[in-house]
Amino acid sequence: MLGDMAESRPRAGESREEALPARPRHAHRTTFRELEDLLCPPLPDLDAVELAVHYASAEDDAPTGGDLYDVLVLPGGDLHVVVVDAAGHGVTSTRAALDVIHAVRVLALDGCPLETLVRRVGEIFRPVHPDLVATVLVARLDVRRGVLRVATGGHPPPLVVAPQGPPAYAPATGRGVGYPDPGSDLVAECRLEPGTLVLFYTDGLVEATRDLNAGLDRLAELAGEHRALPVRELVDTVVAVLHRRVLHSDDTVLLALRWTP
């Protein structure tokens, strides 16, 4: 028994998973894969919307982090998109992000207006989870009319890329859960042209070089340059270029939506 335990200790340069014997290592990988599948919900299949997502945690030994997303079709037919970035890394931040995701989903299904949704989430967690800190973005797309509405609590705004012209970030600002006076300053509304691409993301995508403004500029440049690609190829291309030089590793979500009526 003691010999087996000694053999399972990580050696220099070896991860905890690599140090496990073969059978536990297989179970370890299977559990991690199932956990990833649970936390990365399948994207809905819609005639008028193309969707693709990239998800990666910052830590090799942990399959999840504090950046999560949620996409579903609400009873009225609108597409509901949520991106959350909870403070920290690993499973602890995953739990916080899941709490926010579930609270937003329940409020949305209960008909909470987009204008007050982020504030309500902050009010819910203040007394029961005062240490929870997270940015959150909530978007609703009227699939029939192509109207996108966005509320944000401290989260980077989505990038809107029309078929022609320069990409533009939606004018959405606010304060996140766990911050003073959480909530959206306003709900940004964008009327999309057919074929318009919208990118939702977490700061891990654009802060790889520790320069947020440069990362945002580069994201807009890449999205404009590759806007004609299928959304799956576009997502892979953008992540590969922005993470070519990583000085700051962080959890990353990039979710692409193209309206194709």
Backbone torsions as a table, in degrees:
resi	resn	phi	psi	omega
1	MET	NA	-51.0	-179.9
2	LEU	-63.1	-34.8	178.2
3	GLY	-64.8	-42.3	178.7
4	ASP	-62.7	-40.6	-179.3
5	MET	-65.0	-40.6	-179.6
6	ALA	-64.5	-39.9	-179.6
7	GLU	-66.6	-24.3	-176.3
8	SER	-88.0	-2.6	177.8
9	ARG	-74.3	139.0	-179.8
10	PRO	-63.7	136.6	171.3
11	ARG	-87.9	173.2	180.0
12	ALA	-57.6	130.2	178.9
13	GLY	77.6	6.8	-176.4
14	GLU	-111.2	136.6	178.9
15	SER	-77.2	166.0	178.1
16	ARG	-60.8	-38.1	-179.0
17	GLU	-66.9	-42.5	-179.0
18	GLU	-64.6	-25.8	-178.8
19	ALA	-78.4	-13.5	-178.1
20	LEU	-75.7	148.9	171.3
21	PRO	-60.2	166.5	-170.1
22	ALA	-57.1	-50.3	-175.3
23	ARG	-66.5	-49.5	175.6
24	PRO	-59.6	-34.2	179.6
25	ARG	-64.4	-40.4	178.0
26	HIS	-63.8	-44.1	178.2
27	ALA	-63.3	-38.6	178.9
28	HIS	-59.3	-49.1	-179.8
29	ARG	-64.5	-40.2	179.3
30	THR	-62.9	-44.4	179.1
31	THR	-62.4	-44.6	178.7
32	PHE	-60.1	-43.3	-179.2
33	ARG	-64.0	-42.3	178.5
34	GLU	-65.3	-38.0	178.6
35	LEU	-65.1	-42.0	177.0
36	GLU	-60.8	-44.5	179.7
37	ASP	-61.9	-37.3	-179.8
38	LEU	-66.4	-39.9	-174.5
39	LEU	-87.4	-10.6	177.9
40	CYS	-115.1	83.8	-173.4
41	PRO	-62.5	148.4	177.5
42	PRO	-64.3	145.2	179.7
43	LEU	-80.0	139.8	-179.8
44	PRO	-65.7	150.8	179.0
45	ASP	-97.7	107.8	-176.3
46	LEU	-122.8	142.6	179.8
47	ASP	-65.9	-36.2	-171.2
48	ALA	-100.1	4.6	-176.5
49	VAL	-138.5	131.3	171.2
50	GLU	-102.0	135.0	-176.4
51	LEU	-132.1	145.0	172.1
52	ALA	-153.5	151.8	-177.5
53	VAL	-142.9	146.1	170.3
54	HIS	-118.9	132.8	178.6
55	TYR	-134.6	131.4	176.7
56	ALA	-151.2	137.2	176.0
57	SER	-89.2	160.1	-176.5
58	ALA	-76.9	-26.9	-172.3
59	GLU	-103.7	130.9	179.8
60	ASP	-63.0	-34.3	-176.0
61	ASP	-84.4	-5.8	-179.9
62	ALA	-126.3	124.8	-176.3
63	PRO	-79.6	-6.9	-176.5
64	THR	-132.5	164.9	177.1
65	GLY	-149.9	-155.9	-176.2
66	GLY	-92.3	2.7	178.2
67	ASP	-102.6	117.1	179.8
68	LEU	-136.6	166.1	179.4
69	TYR	-138.2	163.1	176.5
70	ASP	-146.2	135.2	178.2
71	VAL	-138.5	126.0	176.5
72	LEU	-154.8	163.6	176.5
73	VAL	-96.7	122.8	-179.9
74	LEU	-74.7	161.4	-178.2
75	PRO	-54.1	-32.0	179.4
76	GLY	-78.9	-6.6	177.2
77	GLY	105.6	-11.7	178.7
78	ASP	-70.8	147.4	174.5
79	LEU	-87.2	127.3	-175.5
80	HIS	-106.8	120.6	-178.7
81	VAL	-123.2	130.1	178.8
82	VAL	-131.3	136.5	171.6
83	VAL	-128.6	130.4	-177.4
84	VAL	-125.2	140.2	174.9
85	ASP	-129.1	99.2	179.0
86	ALA	-87.7	145.1	-178.0
87	ALA	-63.1	142.5	177.7
88	GLY	99.4	-172.4	-179.4
89	HIS	-137.5	167.7	174.3
90	GLY	76.2	-164.9	-170.9
91	VAL	-66.6	-32.6	179.4
92	THR	-61.3	-44.7	178.6
93	SER	-71.7	-27.9	176.0
94	THR	-61.9	-43.2	179.1
95	ARG	-60.9	-43.4	179.2
96	ALA	-63.3	-43.3	179.6
97	ALA	-64.0	-40.3	177.9
98	LEU	-63.2	-40.0	178.0
99	ASP	-58.1	-44.4	-179.8
100	VAL	-67.2	-45.2	179.5
101	ILE	-55.5	-47.1	-177.0
102	HIS	-68.6	-38.7	178.2
103	ALA	-63.6	-43.5	178.4
104	VAL	-62.4	-42.5	-178.4
105	ARG	-63.4	-45.8	-179.0
106	VAL	-62.7	-44.6	179.5
107	LEU	-64.0	-40.1	179.8
108	ALA	-64.5	-44.7	179.8
109	LEU	-67.9	-23.5	177.9
110	ASP	-84.9	-1.9	176.2
111	GLY	90.8	15.8	179.1
112	CYS	-61.8	129.0	179.8
113	PRO	-60.7	145.8	179.5
114	LEU	-60.0	-32.2	-177.7
115	GLU	-60.9	-31.1	-174.8
116	THR	-114.6	2.3	-171.0
117	LEU	-64.9	-47.8	-178.4
118	VAL	-63.7	-40.9	178.4
119	ARG	-61.7	-40.9	-179.8
120	ARG	-64.4	-39.8	177.7
121	VAL	-61.4	-43.6	177.8
122	GLY	-61.2	-40.9	179.9
123	GLU	-66.3	-36.0	-179.4
124	ILE	-65.0	-42.4	-173.1
125	PHE	-86.6	-18.7	-176.1
126	ARG	-55.5	-48.2	-178.1
127	PRO	-80.1	-27.0	-173.4
128	VAL	-101.6	-20.0	-178.5
129	HIS	-146.0	66.1	-172.4
130	PRO	-66.2	-18.2	-179.8
131	ASP	-88.7	-5.4	-178.2
132	LEU	-72.1	126.2	177.3
133	VAL	-129.6	124.3	-178.3
134	ALA	-157.5	144.9	167.4
135	THR	-92.2	151.9	-177.6
136	VAL	-146.9	139.1	174.3
137	LEU	-123.4	133.0	177.7
138	VAL	-126.0	128.2	180.0
139	ALA	-128.8	147.2	175.7
140	ARG	-127.6	127.7	176.3
141	LEU	-112.3	120.1	170.3
142	ASP	-75.7	101.7	-172.0
143	VAL	-63.6	-30.1	-178.4
144	ARG	-75.8	-42.1	-174.4
145	ARG	-100.0	-13.5	-179.3
146	GLY	74.6	29.6	178.5
147	VAL	-99.5	121.4	179.4
148	LEU	-105.9	128.3	176.6
149	ARG	-120.0	135.8	-171.9
150	VAL	-131.9	130.1	171.1
151	ALA	-120.4	141.5	-178.3
152	THR	-139.6	144.4	172.8
153	GLY	-116.4	86.1	176.7
154	GLY	73.4	8.2	-175.7
155	HIS	-97.5	147.6	177.0
156	PRO	-56.7	139.2	-175.3
157	PRO	-73.3	154.0	177.7
158	PRO	-68.9	153.9	177.8
159	LEU	-100.6	123.3	-179.4
160	VAL	-102.9	123.9	-175.6
161	VAL	-122.6	100.5	178.2
162	ALA	-73.1	163.2	178.9
163	PRO	-57.8	-28.9	177.8
164	GLN	-132.7	153.2	176.5
165	GLY	92.5	170.2	-176.7
166	PRO	-73.4	142.6	173.6
167	PRO	-62.7	153.4	-179.0
168	ALA	-142.6	140.8	176.0
169	TYR	-82.4	136.3	179.5
170	ALA	-64.4	139.1	-177.3
171	PRO	-79.3	67.2	-177.9
172	ALA	-115.5	126.6	178.6
173	THR	-135.9	162.6	178.3
174	GLY	168.8	-171.2	-178.6
175	ARG	-124.1	141.3	-172.0
176	GLY	-80.6	176.2	176.4
177	VAL	-66.2	132.0	-178.2
178	GLY	92.6	-6.8	175.9
179	TYR	-95.7	160.2	174.3
180	PRO	-61.5	138.0	177.2
181	ASP	52.1	59.2	-179.0
182	PRO	-65.7	150.9	176.4
183	GLY	139.9	172.5	-179.2
184	SER	-87.7	140.6	173.7
185	ASP	-72.6	-34.6	178.9
186	LEU	-160.9	168.7	173.4
187	VAL	-106.3	114.0	178.8
188	ALA	-75.2	139.3	179.2
189	GLU	-124.4	127.9	-179.6
190	CYS	-126.1	129.1	175.1
191	ARG	-95.5	111.3	-172.9
192	LEU	-82.5	141.6	168.2
193	GLU	-81.1	153.1	174.4
194	PRO	-55.6	132.9	-178.8
195	GLY	91.5	-0.6	-179.8
196	THR	-67.9	139.8	179.0
197	LEU	-105.2	139.4	175.6
198	VAL	-127.8	130.4	179.8
199	LEU	-112.2	124.7	172.7
200	PHE	-109.7	142.6	-170.8
201	TYR	-159.3	168.9	171.0
202	THR	-112.4	166.2	-172.6
203	ASP	-67.6	-15.7	174.9
204	GLY	-60.4	-24.7	178.4
205	LEU	-71.8	-40.2	-168.8
206	VAL	-106.9	0.3	-179.4
207	GLU	-112.6	20.1	-177.3
208	ALA	-61.0	-30.0	179.3
209	THR	-100.2	11.4	179.3
210	ARG	67.9	17.0	178.1
211	ASP	-126.2	95.4	-174.0
212	LEU	-61.4	-47.2	-177.3
213	ASN	-62.4	-42.4	177.1
214	ALA	-63.8	-37.3	178.2
215	GLY	-65.0	-41.6	177.8
216	LEU	-64.5	-42.1	178.0
217	ASP	-62.6	-42.4	-179.2
218	ARG	-68.0	-37.0	176.7
219	LEU	-60.7	-46.5	179.3
220	ALA	-62.1	-41.3	179.5
221	GLU	-62.5	-47.3	-179.3
222	LEU	-64.7	-42.0	-178.9
223	ALA	-63.8	-40.5	177.5
224	GLY	-66.2	-40.1	-178.4
225	GLU	-66.5	-36.8	-173.7
226	HIS	-110.8	20.0	-173.6
227	ARG	-59.8	-25.0	-177.2
228	ALA	-80.7	-11.7	-179.5
229	LEU	-67.5	151.3	167.4
230	PRO	-55.6	148.1	-171.4
231	VAL	-59.2	-34.9	179.5
232	ARG	-64.3	-45.0	179.0
233	GLU	-66.9	-37.8	-179.9
234	LEU	-63.1	-45.5	179.4
235	VAL	-59.5	-47.9	-179.3
236	ASP	-62.0	-40.6	-178.7
237	THR	-66.0	-46.0	-178.1
238	VAL	-63.0	-45.3	-179.6
239	VAL	-64.1	-43.8	-178.4
240	ALA	-60.6	-41.9	-178.2
241	VAL	-72.6	-46.8	-176.6
242	LEU	-68.4	-25.0	180.0
243	HIS	-104.7	18.7	177.7
244	ARG	-66.4	-33.5	178.0
245	ARG	-128.6	105.5	-174.5
246	VAL	-108.6	109.5	174.5
247	LEU	-98.5	-20.0	-179.4
248	HIS	-136.6	108.6	-178.8
249	SER	-86.5	130.6	-178.9
250	ASP	-148.7	158.8	173.7
251	ASP	-56.8	146.2	-174.2
252	THR	-138.9	131.7	169.0
253	VAL	-128.0	134.0	168.9
254	LEU	-133.4	118.0	-179.6
255	LEU	-119.4	122.9	-178.4
256	ALA	-109.5	137.9	179.6
257	LEU	-130.5	131.0	172.8
258	ARG	-125.0	127.0	179.7
259	TRP	-86.4	119.7	-175.6
260	THR	-130.0	71.3	-178.3
261	PRO	-66.9	NA	NA
